[in-house]
Amino acid sequence: YVCSTWGNNHFKTFDGDVYQFPGICEYNFVSDCREAYKEFSVHIQRALNSNGHPEIQYILMKIKDIMVYLKPNLVVVDGRIVKTPYYTSGVLIESNDIYTKIYAKLGMVLMWNQQDALMVELDNKFNNHTCGLCGDYNGIPIYNEFINGDTSYNSITYGNLQKISKPNAKCEDPDETQALPSCNGHRDECQRLLTSPAFADCRLRLNLEMYIQACMQDKCACNGKEDSFCLCSTISEYSRQCSHAGGRPGEWRTQNFC
């Protein structure tokens, strides 16, 4: 089971909820939340890059007693910069120009494209034991994330609850009252892109509608700017998730597209 975040602040929990949360503080992405000994935690912080697009600035993870700090093209373990591939007590870190991957023997794989997209796969022994932006991994969408007892949260409220409090951090919480625009004008284009022949093997493996909605929101947010981030980040995510689900996406990038 996989939790991921990508592109224009999209998140998909282990239980399959998809939401947008544009926070720029440090947040608990996913942690083991059992009371006693926590086996791992993954924190992330996003910021806008020079093109005004959100990117993950750093990832801070703790695996048992090992601290790993990742930035693009930089891996720091327990305060020391290390060369990859790097192995230490049950943790393997690999990286190339495109991806950083971490395999932890306790049952976790993390993959980051050093820009906007992060994917964490967890062993099902952590069912019901996680918290953070990835949710509680109990197999039931919405409950405990967006509905708790009699209260229901919107995605911004839920995201803000995951903030790591740091006394000197200067970051504003996103406004919980801001409504997302309706992006229906982009449906046809997004549907066409995601149902192209290259993705024939993906149709039955993934929830297509979810990615169409995310693509529509991307197009909206970009207000007609045709840069590759607005168009490609959700399609890239669809392609990654398809491969992860055992599908074989065809060659969808071309010279003049993404």
Phi, psi and omega per residue, in radians:
Y1 nan 2.473 -2.959
V2 -2.197 2.440 2.953
C3 -2.023 2.442 -3.114
S4 -2.514 2.796 2.990
T5 -2.413 2.540 -3.078
W6 -2.797 2.862 2.907
G7 0.935 -2.305 -3.019
N8 -1.398 1.041 3.105
N9 1.085 0.605 3.076
H10 -1.498 2.530 3.061
F11 -2.313 2.510 3.006
K12 -2.268 2.069 -3.067
T13 -1.355 2.947 3.057
F14 -0.987 -0.585 -3.075
D15 -1.490 -0.008 3.031
G16 1.706 0.037 3.047
D17 -1.258 2.437 3.064
V18 -2.073 2.287 -3.125
Y19 -2.608 2.959 3.090
Q20 -2.006 2.394 3.104
F21 -2.555 1.902 -2.990
P22 -1.583 0.549 -3.072
G23 -1.230 2.572 3.131
I24 -2.078 0.378 3.042
C25 -1.630 -2.992 3.000
E26 -1.607 2.308 -3.091
Y27 -2.208 2.704 2.975
N28 -1.330 1.911 3.111
F29 -1.351 -0.972 3.016
V30 -2.697 2.375 3.079
S31 -2.453 2.728 2.960
D32 -1.326 2.110 -3.017
C33 -1.964 0.412 3.044
R34 -1.185 2.592 -3.030
E35 -1.039 -0.834 -2.990
A36 -1.210 -1.899 -3.043
Y37 -1.607 2.078 3.138
K38 -1.490 2.179 -3.078
E39 -1.340 -0.522 -3.114
F40 -2.771 2.816 2.940
S41 -2.609 2.600 3.091
V42 -2.288 2.053 3.088
H43 -1.923 2.590 3.085
I44 -2.349 2.705 2.983
Q45 -2.367 2.282 3.087
R46 -1.835 2.781 2.968
A47 -2.670 2.891 3.118
L48 -1.461 2.346 3.100
N49 -1.472 -3.049 -3.023
S50 -1.119 -0.364 3.088
N51 -1.565 0.076 3.140
G52 1.419 0.250 3.130
H53 -1.809 2.521 -3.129
P54 -1.253 2.339 3.040
E55 -2.340 2.691 3.094
I56 -1.392 2.065 -3.119
Q57 -1.318 -0.779 3.131
Y58 -2.714 2.804 3.055
I59 -2.226 2.322 -3.133
L60 -2.119 2.029 -3.124
M61 -2.204 2.560 3.084
K62 -2.097 2.194 3.106
I63 -2.122 1.942 -2.959
K64 0.911 -1.945 -3.101
D65 -1.893 0.212 -3.090
I66 -1.722 2.298 3.086
M67 -1.790 2.210 3.105
V68 -2.122 2.264 -3.133
Y69 -2.100 2.149 -3.100
L70 -2.038 2.331 2.921
K71 -2.282 2.951 3.113
P72 -0.959 2.230 3.121
N73 1.025 0.452 3.113
L74 -2.530 2.257 3.073
V75 -2.210 2.162 -3.140
V76 -2.116 2.173 3.130
V77 -2.039 2.148 -3.118
D78 0.826 0.772 3.044
G79 1.474 -0.049 3.126
R80 -1.994 2.360 3.043
I81 -1.218 2.295 -3.122
V82 -2.129 2.704 3.040
K83 -1.606 2.515 3.134
T84 -1.821 2.725 -0.041
P85 -1.163 2.478 -3.089
Y86 -2.258 2.351 -3.139
Y87 -2.227 2.318 3.030
T88 -2.588 2.444 -3.106
S89 0.134 1.380 3.014
G90 1.406 0.151 3.125
V91 -2.266 2.159 3.096
L92 -1.985 2.238 3.129
I93 -2.040 2.166 3.097
E94 -2.117 2.571 2.986
S95 -2.689 2.622 3.008
N96 -2.334 -2.853 -3.076
D97 -1.153 -0.388 -3.004
I98 -1.870 -0.786 -3.038
Y99 -2.143 2.596 2.872
T100 -1.973 2.268 3.139
K101 -2.203 2.425 3.102
I102 -2.219 2.218 3.095
Y103 -1.946 2.146 3.115
A104 -2.015 2.286 -3.053
K105 -1.068 -0.391 -3.120
L106 -1.237 -0.083 3.038
G107 2.019 0.679 -3.110
M108 -2.489 2.454 3.000
V109 -2.222 2.297 3.110
L110 -2.083 2.378 3.125
M111 -2.361 2.185 -3.105
W112 -2.235 2.332 -3.141
N113 -1.513 0.265 3.104
Q114 1.117 0.190 3.052
Q115 -2.297 -1.778 -2.977
D116 -1.738 -0.284 -2.878
A117 -2.025 2.239 -3.135
L118 -2.293 2.389 -3.129
M119 -2.310 2.294 3.088
V120 -2.166 2.212 3.114
E121 -1.913 2.318 -3.076
L122 -2.190 2.472 3.020
D123 -1.030 2.533 -3.087
N124 -1.289 0.002 3.020
K125 -1.190 -0.220 3.108
F126 -1.638 0.112 3.078
N127 -0.849 2.326 3.054
N128 1.250 0.041 -3.042
H129 -1.975 0.030 -3.052
T130 -1.812 2.809 2.998
C131 -2.500 2.993 -3.117
G132 2.033 -2.940 -3.097
L133 -1.110 -0.360 -3.141
C134 -1.455 -0.110 3.096
G135 1.492 -2.961 -2.978
D136 -1.707 -0.058 3.020
Y137 1.043 0.729 3.122
N138 -1.768 0.093 3.096
G139 1.451 -0.062 -3.124
I140 -1.983 2.023 3.116
P141 -1.106 2.761 3.028
I142 1.213 -0.900 -3.061
Y143 -1.136 2.416 -3.122
N144 1.295 -0.350 3.014
E145 -1.653 -1.104 -3.020
F146 -1.820 -0.176 3.006
I147 -2.287 2.176 -3.130
N148 -2.317 1.906 -3.047
G149 1.066 -2.094 -3.120
D150 -1.715 -0.066 -3.088
T151 -1.704 2.522 2.994
S152 -2.081 2.465 -3.115
Y153 -1.874 2.562 2.906
N154 -1.531 3.013 -2.985
S155 -1.171 -0.499 -3.139
I156 -1.232 -0.764 3.094
T157 -1.041 -0.794 -3.117
Y158 -1.059 -0.797 3.137
G159 -1.075 -0.774 -3.112
N160 -1.079 -0.502 3.126
L161 -1.179 -0.307 -3.056
Q162 -1.640 0.116 -3.084
K163 -1.180 2.437 3.051
I164 -1.538 2.144 -3.062
S165 -1.414 2.162 3.119
K166 -2.217 2.125 -2.996
P167 -0.923 -0.674 -3.022
N168 -1.794 0.201 -3.090
A169 -1.307 2.369 3.084
K170 -1.890 1.634 3.087
C171 -2.666 2.421 -3.125
E172 -1.570 2.499 2.986
D173 -1.242 2.439 3.022
P174 -1.048 2.631 -3.098
D175 -1.293 2.180 -3.063
E176 -1.293 -0.253 -3.051
T177 -1.644 -0.110 -3.048
Q178 -1.299 2.227 -3.109
A179 -1.555 2.600 3.084
L180 -1.447 2.472 -3.131
P181 -1.171 2.779 3.039
S182 -1.463 2.332 -2.986
C183 -2.096 0.456 -3.000
N184 -1.054 -0.418 -3.137
G185 -1.067 -0.307 -3.070
H186 -1.761 0.033 -3.035
R187 -1.007 -0.836 -3.034
D188 -1.041 -0.788 -3.108
E189 -1.110 -0.783 -3.114
C190 -1.121 -0.707 -3.140
Q191 -1.124 -0.704 -3.137
R192 -1.095 -0.772 -3.108
L193 -1.125 -0.723 -3.027
L194 -1.467 -0.177 3.089
T195 -1.940 0.346 3.126
S196 -1.151 2.753 -3.072
P197 -0.945 -0.493 -3.134
A198 -1.042 -0.447 -3.071
F199 -1.817 0.314 -3.093
A200 -0.956 -0.641 -3.074
D201 -1.366 -0.036 -3.048
C202 -1.789 -0.348 -2.976
R203 -0.899 -0.812 -3.014
L204 -1.550 -0.093 -3.064
R205 -1.649 -0.415 -3.031
L206 -2.239 2.846 3.069
N207 -1.478 1.691 -3.034
L208 -1.021 -0.737 -3.042
E209 -0.989 -0.671 -3.137
M210 -1.025 -0.723 -3.116
Y211 -1.350 -0.552 3.055
I212 -1.083 -0.774 3.133
Q213 -1.075 -0.755 -3.124
A214 -1.127 -0.733 3.120
C215 -1.084 -0.718 3.121
M216 -1.079 -0.730 3.134
Q217 -1.148 -0.643 3.105
D218 -1.066 -0.814 -3.078
K219 -1.101 -0.743 3.096
C220 -1.009 -0.883 -3.021
A221 -1.111 -0.456 -3.066
C222 -1.554 -0.055 3.048
N223 0.786 0.863 3.036
G224 1.432 -0.079 3.027
K225 -1.216 2.252 -3.064
E226 -1.721 0.671 -3.136
D227 -1.425 2.882 -2.940
S228 -1.188 -0.462 -3.119
F229 -1.053 -0.782 -3.048
C230 -1.140 -0.563 -3.029
L231 -1.668 -0.629 -2.885
C232 -1.715 -0.373 -2.968
S233 -1.144 -0.709 3.135
T234 -1.295 -0.580 3.104
I235 -1.176 -0.671 3.071
S236 -1.077 -0.744 -3.135
E237 -1.108 -0.738 3.120
Y238 -1.035 -0.731 -3.135
S239 -1.153 -0.765 3.118
R240 -1.100 -0.771 -3.103
Q241 -1.171 -0.588 3.124
C242 -1.133 -0.824 3.111
S243 -1.046 -0.723 -3.088
H244 -1.126 -0.540 -3.131
A245 -1.502 0.162 3.086
G246 1.622 0.068 3.134
G247 -1.469 2.949 3.095
R248 -2.177 1.605 3.102
P249 -1.161 2.483 3.099
G250 -1.379 -3.011 -3.141
E251 -1.373 1.785 -3.076
W252 -1.774 -0.301 3.087
R253 -1.403 2.480 3.072
T254 -2.259 3.087 3.135
Q255 -0.917 -0.749 -3.054
N256 -1.897 0.260 3.075
F257 -2.355 1.983 3.098
C258 1.004 nan nan
